[in-house]
Each structure stands twice: as structure tokens, then as C-alpha cells.
Amino acid sequence: MSFEVAIDFLRDHSLLHGIPENELQIAASSIETVSFADGEPLLIEGDTSDDCFFIMSGKVQVSSRNLVGKTLLLAELGSGSLVGEMGLLHNERRTARVTAIGDVVALRMEREAFELLADRSPLFYESILLTVRIRMIHRMLRSASIWSAIPDAELRGLAEITLIRKVTKSDLLVAKGSLVDQFFMITKGRVEIHGSKKQKSFLREGDFFGETGLLTDTSSEVEIVASEDSELLVMGKSEFQYVLNYYAPVRKQFLEIVRIRTPHLLSKVALEYRDEIIEEEQKPVPPKAKERWVDILLWLGGGFVVLSIIALFLQSNWLNIAALIVGGIVGPVTFVSFIRSHQLLGFSQARLGLVFLLSAIIAVPLAWFLERIWLFDVGVSHFDFAHFRLPLSVSVIEESAKLLVCIALVRTKQMHFLMDAVVFGAAAGMGFAAIESVIYGWSHLEGASSVGMFSVLWIRALLSPFGHGTWTAIAAAAIWFGTSASRSKGLNKASSWSKVWRAAALLTLVILLHAMWDFRFTNGLAKMGMMVSVGIVGLTLLYFLIRAGRREELHALTTLNPYVQESLRFIDPEEKAADELRCDSCGTVSPKETRYCARCGHALRMK
Ligand SMILES: Nc1ncnc2c1ncn2[C@@H]1O[C@@H]2COP(=O)(O)O[C@H]2[C@H]1O
């Protein structure tokens, strides 16, 4: 393309009106015409900025990656548009990737020529300043994605009325007891929240605050201070309310945030938003469970088989003990991992392992001690389980011991979802079952019968899903219903009473199941029939609890992270969405592409 065509293009460009001809000539002399084929990048996000491009013909896609690494469409721009100006103006790296859609011809302008034009034309400079500001805020609003349900044109409108506020370390942003009438989103830096009881938590890029006051008209219960130099986007109360009134998905997102962060204020949410609080009967399809438990079963089960064979063959005591330990945990660990694989918002495996282990070393001795002092006279070696009173008392003691450990380790506040209770309950129950198996197996070893030990271990491994893990998972779910009833009391009395009933019924059922399992029938067939029935009832109940628990997690997850269809033509080749995302604030592991943690409401980020 000739120099004349380039200068004609610049002369006709609306941004450059009024620039003297000789200066346009100087700028045009350093301009080159460049062509790009479909899919070729003009600019790459994160690169250093030395030039900008005027699009002469064709279209470009502007995209960026959000906090969790996913490509977002920011804009599609056509001929006449200028790209690359943000990096030049702010002397920063490229904020987005710009890719050619079809064949594109553009004028490439170096930094010096751009600065010359900006210097000579106040119109050019002012309009670039304005565009850059709106593009920058628009990009921040898009990548924080709490606004992802708002159509792009509206979001650009919002970007125009959103303010950027820079704050310095130690600045007081919200005073305790004050009425907050703005909504804040953090784009850089970190702020600190001081709650009651000296609790402290942090908010970082992508996090927001101020919504509680705006939604509930209550004064702030916390103090918020900048803990480093930070940058915030600030939106006024009326703009925030406008967005909530017009966009139901955004309204639901913020109600979910109130439910997570300040459940005691849910009943104070302004009346116009109330209808959304009533829990809808929605049935989203849960994603498929991860199959990690199969690997665990294969490794531990395989290890147990191999160890059993070698131990029997070599008659080695040490190998017997190793086989005893592996045989004791194979069923329980696989079971817990199976239940955990159905959880969408899990805590770390280490936490679960701790509950398992401590239940084994605390709940078993505790139950044993209580059984000795309350039920059996010291020295009596034969316990008559044929009277229902005894298995019933054993059941009450053992279930209480397991639940106590579970509750002591996992505060009920952390049992946010029904699935938390089910998983932690299963771990506490299975820690108990594992140590019981080891003790039973050991008693056979002491009697010098390794075959007896292996039989006990095999039978207990096969029966393990029917027993302790299932019972304690159900009992922990009962505790969860009981505590969540008190949380929802202010909102819906009927539902809170139904939860109390559910809790009582589940606890009674668990105690009966456990007692019937232990009951000694004189008839072998009757015993077997009872064990099968107890197993079937327990597992069926557990199945329904898991189903309800997954649905609840999925509801929270999808409400806070509404699905958005990105109509991207090109995915950033550097996109690398993590398989799972761990929340910096509460440690919850969320499925990939989740943007906000459904347990604490904090923004998730790629590591
Ligand atoms: N939100 C946005 N809307 C339109 N264009 C944008 C947006 N954000 C960034 N860009 C453009 O993409 C370019 C990437 O490189 P720069 O940051 O230099 O300049 C950027 C802008 O020209």
C-alpha cells in the first residue's frame, strides 16, 4: 500500500481531525502497512508495547484471559479501529490479545509517531484517554466475571459510570457501623477485613465488598482497611441497584453471596429481591464424579492380595502386620474416597485423612472405655448381644463417639453443605471401622491363625460399605439438618421444623441400624437377612443424601457462576485452565472454570 493511501487514511480518520498536514506527513513516514492472515495475532497479551495498529480493512478479535485462565471475548473491532494504544499510553504490557478475523490490513505506527500525534492533537489525546479508560474498566469488569451475565453493550455502559479509586496502605475503606452506599471491586492489591472476634480475612483482585449494606440496608459489621496500595472500581448505589433490578442472574449471584457471607442478614434483604430467596426446585444435571476411588481400590486391594499371598507363603510376622494394616484400611479408604469423589466443593484430602485418623485413635478407645464402664462389668468376657438393650446401648455410644470426633474436628460452620457432613461423617465412621478391623485381625494373629486373620479382614473389607462409614455419614447429615434448621429459622419456619424432624428421624434410624447389625440372632439365616436389610436401608439412604447434597452444591455453584457462552472465534493458545481450583481463602477445591468459590464467595485464581 502506498504512502498516499496511508496518509489519506490518517487524514480521514475521525480521531486525527485538525492535525496539521506536515505533522500527519511526519507520522505517516514512519508508518508501515502490514497484512495478517486469518487467526494471526497482531498483539499478544503480556508482550511489551512498542507500537499500535489502525485497522484499515477486515476485523479483529480482542480477547483476554480471566483470573482462572479462560479466554474471554472483549470485543470485535472493524476498520477504522485503533488497537495497541493502551500499552503505549500507560507504558505497560499488552492488556489483551488481538487476532485477525479473516484477512486484515493495518497501519502499524511506532511509539514515537503515536506520541507525536498525541502531543500535537488535543482531540486525539483526549479521545484516546477516554477510550483507554473505558476499555480498561470494561476489561476489568469482564475478567472479574461477577458481571458475566450482563450483555457486553451494557457492561461498556457500566464501565463509563464506574470510577477508579486508588488507595494507599492503611487507608480505612469501610468503618465498622457505617452505612455503605457504594459497591467496590478490587482490581489490584489487597484489603483486609476485620470482623468481630478478631477474625481477619483478605480480599484480592476480583473480590468485591459493599454488597451487604446495599442489599440489606444495615450498617457494616466489619472494618475494611487497605493492607497494601490498591486499586478499586467503585460503583454508586443507584447503578448497583439498576443492575440488580434488570438482571435476574446477577441478583441471584448476590443473594447467594449474602447467604454465604452473612446468612443471618438474609431476612433483611430488601423486599423487591425476596422472591429469589425462596429455594426453587431446580434440577441441574450434576457433572460425573471423578473416578479416583477406583485407583485407590486397585492399589490398596491389589497390595492387600499380594501381601496376603506372600505373608501366607513366607509365614513372616512383619508381613502379616503389614497385610493387617493394608487389609484394615482397603475397604474404609476406598469407601471414603468414593463418597468424596461425588463432592463438587471438597476440602483438601489431608483434612479428610486427619478426621479418619483421629477417629481411629480417639473414637475407638473412647467408645471402648465408655462401653466398659457403663455396660459391661469388668472381667466379664462374654457379652450377651441377644438382648436388644445391649446392642442398642453400644450403638448409641459408638455413634456418639464418632460424631463427637467429627464435630470436634470440623466445626459445624465448616459443614456448609450437606455433602461436607456426609463426607466428613463417612471419614469418621471409616476411621473407626478400620481400627476395629485391625484389632479383630490382630486377635486372630495372637491366636497364631493368619488364615483366620485374612478371612476376617476380607469379610470386613467386603462388608465395610454396609457399616460404620454409612451410619456416621447419615448421622453427620442429621447434625447438618439440625444446624441448618437454626440458620434458616428467621426465613422460613416450616422448612426449619421439617429439618429438625429430618434430623431426629435420621439419628434414630442410624442408631437402630447399628443396633440391629450387632444384634445376635440365634438363627444364622435371620442374622444374614438382617445384615443385608441393614446394608440396603443404609446405602439407599446414603444414596439419596448424596443426590440431595450434590444438587445443593451444584445449585450454589451455578448460581454464583452462571454459565456464559463465549462466542470466541479463536481461543488464546496460552489458555491453560486448571483441572481444579483451590480457593486462597478457605481452601475449597472447586471444579475447573468456576470463577467464585461457592463456599466463601472469594474470587478464584490460577496459581
Ligand atoms: N475492553 C476492551 N475493548 C476493546 N479493546 C480492548 C479492550 N481491552 C483491550 N483492548 C485493546 O486490546 C489491546 C491490547 O494491547 P494494548 O493493551 O496495548 O491495547 C489494547 C486495546 O487496544
The ligand as an SDF file (V2000), in Angstrom:
LIG
                    3D

 22 25  0  0  0  0  0  0  0  0999 V2000
  -12.1600   -3.9510   26.7580 N   0  0  0  0  0  0  0  0  0  0  0  0
  -11.5910   -3.7290   25.5610 C   0  0  0  0  0  0  0  0  0  0  0  0
  -12.3600   -3.4210   24.4980 N   0  0  0  0  0  0  0  0  0  0  0  0
  -11.7860   -3.1960   23.2930 C   0  0  0  0  0  0  0  0  0  0  0  0
  -10.4650   -3.2550   23.0620 N   0  0  0  0  0  0  0  0  0  0  0  0
   -9.6640   -3.5390   24.0880 C   0  0  0  0  0  0  0  0  0  0  0  0
  -10.1730   -3.8080   25.3820 C   0  0  0  0  0  0  0  0  0  0  0  0
   -9.1580   -4.0750   26.1960 N   0  0  0  0  0  0  0  0  0  0  0  0
   -8.0360   -4.0020   25.4630 C   0  0  0  0  0  0  0  0  0  0  0  0
   -8.3210   -3.6720   24.1740 N   0  0  0  0  0  0  0  0  0  0  0  0
   -7.3800   -3.4700   23.0660 C   0  0  0  0  0  0  0  0  0  0  0  0
   -6.5040   -4.5850   23.0260 O   0  0  0  0  0  0  0  0  0  0  0  0
   -5.1680   -4.0530   23.0440 C   0  0  0  0  0  0  0  0  0  0  0  0
   -4.0970   -4.9660   23.5900 C   0  0  0  0  0  0  0  0  0  0  0  0
   -2.8690   -4.2620   23.6630 O   0  0  0  0  0  0  0  0  0  0  0  0
   -2.8250   -2.8790   24.4510 P   0  0  0  0  0  0  0  0  0  0  0  0
   -3.0120   -3.1460   25.8740 O   0  0  0  0  0  0  0  0  0  0  0  0
   -1.6180   -2.1200   24.0610 O   0  0  0  0  0  0  0  0  0  0  0  0
   -4.1310   -2.0800   23.8860 O   0  0  0  0  0  0  0  0  0  0  0  0
   -5.3190   -2.8360   23.9170 C   0  0  0  0  0  0  0  0  0  0  0  0
   -6.5540   -2.2260   23.3260 C   0  0  0  0  0  0  0  0  0  0  0  0
   -6.2860   -1.6170   22.1150 O   0  0  0  0  0  0  0  0  0  0  0  0
  1  2  1  0
  2  3  1  0
  2  7  2  0
  3  4  2  0
  4  5  1  0
  5  6  2  0
  6  7  1  0
  6 10  1  0
  7  8  1  0
  8  9  2  0
  9 10  1  0
 10 11  1  0
 11 12  1  0
 11 21  1  0
 12 13  1  0
 13 14  1  0
 13 20  1  0
 14 15  1  0
 15 16  1  0
 16 17  2  0
 16 18  1  0
 16 19  1  0
 19 20  1  0
 20 21  1  0
 21 22  1  0
M  END
$$$$
